[in-house]
Amino acid sequence: MKVATMYRLAALLMLAATTAAAQDTASTTPREQRTRGWLVGGAVGVPGSERGYNPKLFTLAVQVTDLRPLRPGIDLAVGVSPRAFAEGLNAIGARAGFVLPVPVARRVILMPGGGASAIIVPGAGAEAGYNLGLSTALRGRDNGAVRIGASMHWLEDIQGVWLLELGYAWLF
């Protein structure tokens, strides 16, 4: 599957989820109205490149985002590929940058962002670069949220690697 197709698929998933969440008309409580804080959670990702996606190299990540609507916030993530670890490649992927959380509905926050990316292999060095991404947080009736994201990473020797992620996070 080509990169453009994967981005279209991610955009369609985010649009469908945003539309479904926007149609929810239940009343809110003061607890639900909380829109600022740290969005902290985990995610499963599928990486790919122009040659297609590779579910065997799926990733597990921890994500932390400073969520302040319409104000730039910090976005951090650290992840690993269990299969790569099992095969002896102890690589750690990291992302550090900024997002601009934009509320698009009562429980839907769109988060475009970008920043630095790195793949770190302890004892062997690191490969650094930059990333651009788009994610959506679909808030539930409590402080939990489903997070769907797509990001593109350009590293020194690795060009055009994308990552689709699905996760769950809590707003603290």
Secondary structure, DSSP 8 states (H G I E B T S, - for coil): --HHHHHHHHHHHHHHHHHHHHT------TTTT---EEEEEEEEEEEEETTEE-GGG-EEEEEEEEE-TTS-EEEEEEEE-HHHHHTT---EEEEEEEE--EEEETTEEEEEEEEEEEEEETTTEEEEEEEEEEEEEEE-SSSEEEEEEEEEEEESS---EEEEEEEEEEE-
